[in-house]
């Protein structure tokens, strides 16, 4: 299956999605899926069928730490 940025998150296997243990019961969280080739997908937990943001794992790490990636 071709994985691309903006694809429906529901197209990815449901067992890939993980929610942070810091997530509350309100449900306003993001979920992460580790993908082959060192990429990750991010989705809104309130809209699991919405679009998935797909990026290299290093890109997500840089985003979360505030670093730049070339």
C-alpha positions as a Python dict, from the first residue, in 0.01 Angstrom:
ca = {
    (1, 'X'): (0, 0, 0),
    (2, 'X'): (123, 348, -84),
    (3, 'X'): (149, 570, 223),
    (4, 'X'): (138, 943, 160),
    (5, 'X'): (82, 1269, 344),
    (6, 'X'): (-289, 1354, 369),
    (7, 'X'): (-412, 999, 317),
    (8, 'X'): (-713, 886, 520),
    (9, 'X'): (-581, 776, 859),
    (10, 'X'): (-834, 492, 856),
    (11, 'X'): (-644, 340, 562),
    (12, 'X'): (-353, 254, 793),
    (13, 'X'): (-372, -60, 1003),
    (14, 'X'): (-554, 14, 1330),
    (15, 'X'): (-297, -176, 1539),
    (16, 'X'): (-28, 76, 1438),
    (17, 'X'): (-186, 373, 1620),
    (18, 'X'): (-62, 460, 1971),
    (19, 'X'): (-186, 727, 2208),
    (20, 'X'): (38, 886, 2470),
    (21, 'X'): (6, 756, 2824),
    (22, 'X'): (-22, 1125, 2922),
    (23, 'X'): (-352, 1155, 2732),
    (24, 'X'): (-654, 1245, 2938),
    (25, 'X'): (-1003, 1102, 2924),
    (26, 'X'): (-1135, 1400, 2725),
    (27, 'X'): (-1005, 1256, 2398),
    (28, 'X'): (-837, 1565, 2253),
    (29, 'X'): (-511, 1393, 2170),
    (30, 'X'): (-294, 1303, 1877),
    (31, 'X'): (-204, 946, 1792),
    (32, 'X'): (119, 826, 1630),
    (33, 'X'): (172, 529, 1398),
    (34, 'X'): (523, 403, 1320),
    (35, 'X'): (550, 316, 951),
    (36, 'X'): (802, 118, 748),
    (37, 'X'): (1103, 310, 620),
    (38, 'X'): (1149, 522, 931),
    (39, 'X'): (836, 732, 883),
    (40, 'X'): (554, 814, 1121),
    (41, 'X'): (192, 916, 1077),
    (42, 'X'): (4, 1150, 1311),
    (43, 'X'): (-374, 1176, 1340),
    (44, 'X'): (-631, 1355, 1553),
    (45, 'X'): (-781, 1108, 1800),
    (46, 'X'): (-1119, 1281, 1770),
    (47, 'X'): (-1121, 1227, 1393),
    (48, 'X'): (-958, 886, 1335),
    (49, 'X'): (-1088, 873, 977),
    (50, 'X'): (-948, 1216, 891),
    (51, 'X'): (-619, 1290, 720),
    (52, 'X'): (-289, 1154, 844),
    (53, 'X'): (19, 1372, 854),
    (54, 'X'): (304, 1149, 729),
    (55, 'X'): (667, 1249, 781),
    (56, 'X'): (1012, 1107, 857),
    (57, 'X'): (1050, 1014, 1224),
    (58, 'X'): (1338, 1264, 1245),
    (59, 'X'): (1100, 1537, 1128),
    (60, 'X'): (855, 1461, 1409),
    (61, 'X'): (1138, 1455, 1660),
    (62, 'X'): (1259, 1796, 1536),
    (63, 'X'): (905, 1934, 1548),
    (64, 'X'): (858, 1826, 1907),
    (65, 'X'): (1198, 1950, 2021),
    (66, 'X'): (1186, 2278, 1827),
    (67, 'X'): (1496, 2190, 1624),
    (68, 'X'): (1557, 2242, 1253),
    (69, 'X'): (1591, 1957, 1006),
    (70, 'X'): (1763, 2006, 673),
}
